[in-house]
Every structure is written in C-alpha cells, then in structure tokens.
C-alpha cells in the first residue's frame, strides 16, 4: 500500500499492522512529533502526516502497529499510559499490554 492508503486504512480500524517497508516510508514522509524508547518493545512514536496524527508502536510479536488518533492531547495520554505500563513491567508487575485493543 502507498502511504495514503496506509493512513486511510488505519483511520478505519482500531489498529493496522504495517510492514517494515511501509513503516520506513511513513517515517521518511511524516513529521516525528514524539518518540519514546520503551526499552522493551522498540519505540513508540507520534507521527504527523499532513493533518493526520498516528501512533506507531511495535508489539511483542514484532508487528509494527499504526493507529490513528484524533488529537495530540489524546496521543500524549496514550503514550504516557503505555510508558507507565512498560515501567511497571521492569518491576515484575505481571501486567501486559494489549496492543490489539
């Protein structure tokens, strides 16, 4: 899929699994707004392509996930929640991230 098709598809779903090639292309044409290293499952990013905001993360199954998000405020809250869970994982909390929700 080209980037416009990837973005359109991600907007219709809760999340979209993208290929590494699609991710590299998306990273090359998008503005990187936020990038945080999870230290467990690669990086979590907020990307802006035209007027669309997308969160990109990598699942524990090594899948690159892309999800559309409406506002930067929602994106910051989503990323903070993910990072909080990752931080608790270091303490052996027994918690898990449901990437497909």
JORAGI-V871782 format. One record per pair of residues at least 24 apart in sequence whose ideal C-beta (glycine too) atoms are under 8 Angstrom apart, sorted by the first residue. I is the first residue (numbers start at 1). J is the second residue. D is the distance in Angstrom with one decimal. If there is no record, write none. Layout:
# JORAGI-V871782
I&J&D / I&J&D
This chain:
# JORAGI-V871782
3&29&5.8 / 3&49&6.8 / 6&66&6.9 / 7&49&5.9 / 7&52&5.4 / 7&54&7.0 / 7&68&7.5 / 10&54&6.3 / 10&66&4.8 / 10&67&6.3 / 10&68&4.9 / 11&52&7.2 / 11&68&4.4 / 13&67&8.0 / 14&67&6.7 / 14&100&7.6 / 14&101&7.1 / 15&65&4.9 / 15&66&6.8 / 15&67&4.6 / 15&99&7.2 / 15&100&6.4 / 16&65&7.0 / 16&66&4.8 / 16&67&7.1 / 17&63&5.0 / 17&64&6.8 / 17&65&6.1 / 17&66&7.9 / 18&64&5.0 / 18&65&7.5 / 18&66&5.2 / 19&64&7.1 / 20&64&6.4 / 22&64&7.6 / 23&56&6.8 / 23&64&4.8 / 23&66&7.9 / 26&54&7.6 / 26&56&7.2 / 26&66&7.4 / 30&54&7.4 / 33&72&7.0 / 33&75&7.6 / 34&75&7.1 / 34&76&7.2 / 34&79&6.2 / 36&79&6.2 / 36&83&6.0 / 38&82&7.2 / 38&83&6.9 / 38&86&4.7 / 39&86&6.9 / 40&86&5.4 / 40&89&6.1 / 41&86&7.5 / 41&97&7.8 / 44&79&5.6 / 44&82&5.7 / 44&83&7.4 / 46&72&7.3 / 46&75&4.7 / 46&76&7.7 / 46&79&6.6 / 55&79&7.0 / 57&82&7.0 / 57&99&6.9 / 59&99&4.2 / 59&100&7.7 / 60&97&7.5 / 60&99&7.4 / 61&99&8.0 / 63&99&7.7 / 65&99&5.8
